[in-house]
Amino acid sequence: MDCELEGLISEVEQAPLHSPFPLDVSIAIVSDCFRMASLEPVLEKDWQRWEEKTGTLWREQMGMLAHLLTSTSLREVTVAALCEAADDRRPMLHRFFDQIEPLSAEMIRSNKFRREECIRRWLQWCGAGVSGESLQESQSRLDRLDYRKTLEVYERAEKARKEEMKVRMEKARQQKAAARGWRE
Amino acid sequence: MSYAGGAQGISTVGPGADFRHDYEYLATYGERSDRALCRLLDFRRQHTESDRREMTAGVEDHLDTLASRLFGSPYYRRILHRRGLSPRDLVSMKDLEGFPMLDRTTLGKMWRQLPVVDEESPSYQDAVLVRSSGSTGSPIQVIRDGYDLVHMWTMVRFWAQITGVELPKSPMVVLLCDLPSGLEYQSRLPTLGDGTLVRISTRQPEPRRRLLEADVDVLFSDPAGLHWLLSEEEVPRPRLVLSSAQYLSAQMRRELEDRVRAPVINYYASSETGPIAWECLQSLGKFHVLVPDMWVESVKEELVVTRLRPSIVPLLRYRMGDGGQVAFDACRCGYRGWTIRDFDGRRMCRFLRPDGQLVDAWKLARLFKHRALDGFRLTQLREECFRLELVGSGEDGETSMGGELARLLRRLGWPDPQIELEYVDELEVRGTKPEPFRTCITSPSDVDEQT
């Protein structure tokens, strides 16, 4: 099952989100995809576990996912992919949430790169390909979009900058102290 | 642009090197200058037949360098993080649309946070703080790395090549300056064929004699300096003339080309970005963008520049404040790439003399440039009547300006100019950039020379 990603993305752009979906409605919308693919939905205790583990950002992500599934053809793509899948995708759903872990609803709504990242991760989870792309090309695009990697670089660079500032401040303090001693 | 100090003030977050002129030091940038020239010429050669898509792909090859610089800049890390963006998102030129723009005010405020902090890099160690001249707005602080300071000599080699000008060994370059400071100096140019740079001020004794004796190969100036040059009986014979900073009229360009018999390159640059484009020698009014060093977008008719050439300060979507349209162009001059049309930077303005002659208002710019003014505007109200608006309270000794302006206008052919001097809190701006000269007189013959 291949998805026309460009078309899907333009569907998203034309479907403004008026108000966020409550969590129970979001869960029901995602569960519907399983039912439509003649699969058992994810167990309630699993949803609860994720909610306890991941907190508010996960609720936002679920809301955005529900929005994408109801306002675009993503639901049809998801159902078709789940029907065609050789293995049970449900146990892998937690990986999807791990991979989009830093993405807020606002990012997915207003930032085209994070939106693409979220949709591609979802397609990858449900086993749908992207039309016109080989598996490697899709993976390479996902690697490029992976916001977790960017955050790691930001964090490393900020840490290095703070360290460097500390060294500079210490050097300046020592120079000041040495100058004072000399004057005295 | 003027040098503002040895960067001591930025030592806590930025480079601490002193500005160096010595030959050995400047020569260390020779290899980088050669590489930069090859990059521009190779791109031009590789794309003599390319269409827009192929050329765009060629420019996109340079995005990764920009992305790595953005990761190194504290300002960009913070601003992109806040928006959930990553420099790695930049894969195509179209992706730029999803990135924030940088305006002049923010650049002026955030100059300490913008540079890429890389203690080991010579470019970082050699960086200096300069102050823009303020010819198109209030002066701001800009950090330039060691190579940025000699990049113009690479550009001279580029423009010489594309105009078919052969520069001799050890060329003589003269910077002809009409600024009131009267500053003069001499420097060696190891990155320009071991040449020599001499700055000659028209405010110092015998500028004409010294200019003629210099045996100049490349002449740099701005329209104010070129106005002075054209008022002289005898002019030098350089092989190449370069003009920037102010509006260069087509009439003046023609006169200059006739008298010096050399190609005139009118280039578009700013202290913040460096050279961006140059005016086509065959289709005046069209400015060819220096791809792949620079990328120019037109956003709501304002020119927005991304510098793809590596520099200590990554510039992503910098708002120039100038108006214009950018389009792909296969020009009859042989240039293929992106061209700026309807450029309204350095706005043309012509004042009407009582005898019916039109005079380029930028001839008066020399009076205002490099003065400690927060802002000014000169408006021609009637033939002999001008209003000079100065931002401030009038307590800073600028009251003599009215008299100086009247003297200059008399020299330019107004028998009895009347000046209304007015101090204002701020100047009303139409568009995004200051408009230093305006006229309220509509002359039927005043048609844009460049259309």
Interface residues (C-beta under 8 A of the other chain):
Chain A: L103 S104 E106 M107 N111 K112 F113 R114 R144 L145 Y147 K149 T150 L151 V153 Y154 A157 E158 R161 E164 M165 R168 A172
Chain B: T12 V13 F71 G72 P74 R77 H81 R83 G84 L85 S86 P87 R88 D89 V91 D95 G98 V117 E119
